């Protein structure tokens, strides 16, 4: 059974939040109201790359709202000190749309870096968990190659390993299957199921119509950004 955990616990909460982009000639605002609870798999379709990355940044407290609150595990991101916010981000896993690899570190070190900073678990135990995840996502193991020497598909698989490593409570997926849907969808669904069953919330951000229309995905709710407002919709 998938996601049998009770959903009373709110993992992430947007309270009538407004994000204003002033980078252009005219300011544009997006309004977001959203609750992600334990066991949720929320699918959000956005139109542009910057929206996908921007909303993920907002979930992680990197992009600050011009109005309203964004609470992760009950803590309002804008009210936290940098050290407090960084500590809380240790509970978040993320597949970045643009990769976000440190070029001079091996893929293995990139995968482990987040958890080595945020946990006291031994490197051996982290390597064991990361190795198991790597095999599930179709990799032979933890790669010692630099990111620039790997194929785009293998880096996408490695990004999924990094996102689920360490049992995060919030998992942000920016186009996690881009270019490798058939190769990873089974492993991804298994990792999402395990995460939801242990009480995590998963937010999947996509621009792709095929993902959005896929009725086999065990989505709890679907959202679209319509006329500057994030709205729950039925497929």
C-alpha positions as CSV (number, residue, x, y, z in Angstrom):
1,X,0.0,0.0,0.0
2,X,1.3,3.5,-0.9
3,X,1.6,6.3,1.6
4,X,-0.3,4.7,4.5
5,X,1.0,7.4,6.9
6,X,-1.5,9.8,8.4
7,X,-1.5,13.2,6.7
8,X,-2.2,15.4,9.7
9,X,1.4,16.7,9.9
10,X,2.0,19.7,7.7
11,X,5.5,19.6,6.2
12,X,5.4,22.8,4.1
13,X,2.9,25.6,4.2
14,X,2.5,28.7,1.9
15,X,0.1,31.2,3.6
16,X,-1.3,33.6,0.9
17,X,2.2,34.1,-0.2
18,X,3.3,36.6,-2.9
19,X,6.6,36.4,-4.7
20,X,7.5,39.5,-6.8
21,X,10.0,39.4,-9.6
22,X,11.5,42.9,-10.2
23,X,14.2,41.8,-12.6
24,X,12.2,43.0,-15.6
25,X,10.9,46.3,-16.6
26,X,7.6,45.6,-15.0
27,X,7.2,43.8,-11.7
28,X,5.4,40.5,-11.9
29,X,3.8,38.7,-8.9
30,X,2.8,35.1,-8.3
31,X,0.4,34.2,-5.5
32,X,0.9,30.8,-3.8
33,X,-1.3,29.1,-1.3
34,X,-0.3,25.5,-0.7
35,X,-0.1,22.8,2.1
36,X,2.1,19.8,1.6
37,X,1.4,17.1,4.3
38,X,3.1,13.9,5.3
39,X,2.4,11.3,2.6
40,X,1.6,13.9,-0.1
41,X,2.8,13.7,-3.7
42,X,1.9,17.0,-5.3
43,X,2.3,17.6,-9.0
44,X,2.7,21.2,-10.1
45,X,2.8,22.2,-13.8
46,X,4.6,25.5,-14.6
47,X,5.2,27.2,-17.9
48,X,8.8,28.4,-17.7
49,X,12.1,27.2,-16.4
50,X,12.5,30.2,-14.1
51,X,9.1,29.4,-12.5
52,X,10.1,25.8,-11.8
53,X,13.4,26.8,-10.2
54,X,11.9,29.8,-8.4
55,X,9.1,27.8,-6.7
56,X,11.6,25.1,-5.6
57,X,13.8,27.9,-4.2
58,X,10.7,29.3,-2.4
59,X,10.0,25.9,-0.8
60,X,13.5,25.7,0.5
61,X,13.5,29.3,1.9
62,X,16.0,30.6,-0.7
63,X,13.6,32.9,-2.5
64,X,11.8,35.1,0.1
65,X,8.3,36.3,-0.4
66,X,7.3,39.9,-0.6
67,X,4.2,39.1,1.4
68,X,2.9,36.1,3.5
69,X,4.7,33.2,5.1
70,X,6.4,30.0,4.0
71,X,6.6,27.5,6.8
72,X,8.7,24.4,6.8
73,X,8.1,22.0,9.7
74,X,6.3,24.9,11.4
75,X,9.1,27.4,11.0
76,X,8.7,30.5,8.9
77,X,11.7,30.8,6.6
78,X,12.0,34.6,6.6
79,X,12.1,34.6,10.4
80,X,15.1,32.2,10.7
81,X,18.7,33.2,11.0
82,X,21.0,31.9,8.2
83,X,22.4,29.2,10.4
84,X,18.9,28.0,11.4
85,X,17.7,28.0,7.8
86,X,20.7,26.1,6.7
87,X,20.2,23.5,9.4
88,X,16.6,23.0,8.4
89,X,17.6,22.5,4.7
90,X,19.3,19.4,5.9
91,X,15.8,17.8,5.9
92,X,15.2,18.7,2.2
93,X,16.2,16.6,-0.8
94,X,16.1,18.1,-4.2
95,X,16.6,17.3,-7.9
96,X,17.8,20.5,-9.4
97,X,16.6,21.4,-12.9
98,X,20.1,22.8,-13.8
99,X,22.1,20.0,-12.2
100,X,23.9,22.1,-9.5
101,X,27.1,20.0,-9.5
102,X,30.4,21.1,-8.0
103,X,32.6,20.7,-11.1
104,X,35.9,19.9,-9.3
105,X,34.3,17.2,-7.0
106,X,33.6,13.6,-8.0
107,X,30.0,12.6,-8.5
108,X,30.3,10.5,-5.3
109,X,31.5,13.5,-3.3
110,X,28.7,15.7,-4.8
111,X,26.1,13.1,-3.7
112,X,27.5,12.8,-0.2
113,X,28.3,16.5,0.4
114,X,24.8,17.6,1.6
115,X,24.5,14.7,4.1
116,X,28.0,15.0,5.3
117,X,27.3,18.6,6.2
118,X,23.9,18.0,7.8
119,X,24.3,14.6,9.6
120,X,26.6,12.8,12.0
121,X,26.2,9.5,10.2
122,X,29.5,7.9,9.2
123,X,30.7,8.2,5.7
124,X,30.6,4.4,5.4
125,X,26.9,4.3,6.2
126,X,26.2,7.2,3.8
127,X,28.2,5.4,1.0
128,X,26.3,2.2,1.6
129,X,22.9,3.9,1.4
130,X,24.0,5.9,-1.7
131,X,25.4,2.8,-3.3
132,X,22.0,1.0,-2.9
133,X,20.1,3.9,-4.3
134,X,22.5,4.2,-7.2
135,X,21.9,0.6,-8.2
136,X,18.1,1.1,-7.9
137,X,18.4,4.1,-10.3
138,X,20.4,2.1,-12.8
139,X,23.9,3.1,-11.9
140,X,26.7,0.5,-11.2
141,X,27.6,2.3,-8.0
142,X,29.0,5.6,-6.7
143,X,30.9,7.2,-9.5
144,X,34.4,8.7,-8.9
145,X,34.3,10.6,-12.2
146,X,33.9,14.3,-12.4
147,X,30.4,15.5,-13.4
148,X,31.8,16.9,-16.7
149,X,32.9,13.4,-17.6
150,X,29.5,11.8,-17.1
151,X,26.6,11.5,-19.5
152,X,23.5,13.7,-19.0
153,X,21.5,10.6,-18.2
154,X,23.8,9.3,-15.6
155,X,23.9,12.7,-13.9
156,X,20.1,12.7,-13.8
157,X,20.2,9.3,-12.1
158,X,22.8,10.6,-9.7
159,X,20.7,13.6,-8.9
160,X,17.8,11.4,-7.9
161,X,20.2,9.4,-5.6
162,X,21.3,12.7,-4.0
163,X,17.7,13.9,-3.5
164,X,16.5,10.8,-1.6
165,X,19.7,10.1,0.4
166,X,19.3,10.6,4.1
167,X,15.6,10.1,4.4
168,X,14.5,13.8,3.9
169,X,11.1,15.0,5.0
170,X,10.6,17.2,1.9
171,X,11.7,16.2,-1.5
172,X,11.6,18.7,-4.4
173,X,11.8,17.2,-7.9
174,X,12.5,19.6,-10.8
175,X,11.9,17.5,-14.0
176,X,13.5,14.4,-12.4
177,X,12.8,12.2,-15.4
178,X,14.1,14.6,-18.1
179,X,15.5,12.6,-20.9
180,X,15.4,9.3,-19.1
181,X,11.7,8.7,-18.2
182,X,11.5,5.1,-19.2
183,X,14.8,4.2,-17.6
184,X,14.1,5.7,-14.1
185,X,10.3,5.9,-13.7
186,X,10.0,2.6,-11.9
187,X,12.9,3.4,-9.5
188,X,11.6,6.9,-8.9
189,X,8.1,5.7,-8.1
190,X,9.6,3.2,-5.6
191,X,11.7,5.9,-3.9
192,X,8.7,8.2,-3.8
193,X,6.6,5.5,-2.3
194,X,9.1,4.7,0.4
195,X,9.5,8.4,1.2
196,X,5.8,9.0,1.5
197,X,5.3,5.9,3.7
198,X,7.8,7.2,6.2
199,X,6.1,10.6,6.4
200,X,7.8,12.7,3.8
201,X,6.1,15.1,1.4
202,X,7.1,15.1,-2.3
203,X,6.6,18.1,-4.7
204,X,7.1,17.3,-8.4
205,X,7.6,20.4,-10.6
206,X,7.2,19.9,-14.3
207,X,6.8,21.8,-17.6
208,X,6.0,18.6,-19.5
209,X,2.5,17.9,-20.7
210,X,3.1,14.1,-20.8
211,X,4.0,14.1,-17.1
212,X,1.1,16.3,-16.2
213,X,-1.4,14.0,-18.0
214,X,0.0,10.7,-16.8
215,X,-2.8,9.2,-14.8
216,X,-0.6,6.3,-13.5
217,X,1.3,8.7,-11.2
218,X,0.0,8.3,-7.6
219,X,-0.6,12.0,-7.2
220,X,-2.6,13.3,-4.3
221,X,-3.1,16.8,-5.7
222,X,-2.3,18.7,-8.9
223,X,-1.7,22.5,-9.3
224,X,-1.1,24.9,-12.1
225,X,0.0,28.6,-12.1
226,X,-3.0,30.3,-13.7
227,X,-3.1,34.1,-14.2
228,X,-0.4,34.5,-11.6
229,X,-2.0,32.3,-8.9
230,X,-1.2,28.7,-8.0
231,X,-4.5,26.8,-8.2
232,X,-5.5,23.2,-7.5
233,X,-7.0,21.6,-10.6
234,X,-8.4,18.3,-11.6
235,X,-6.7,16.5,-14.5
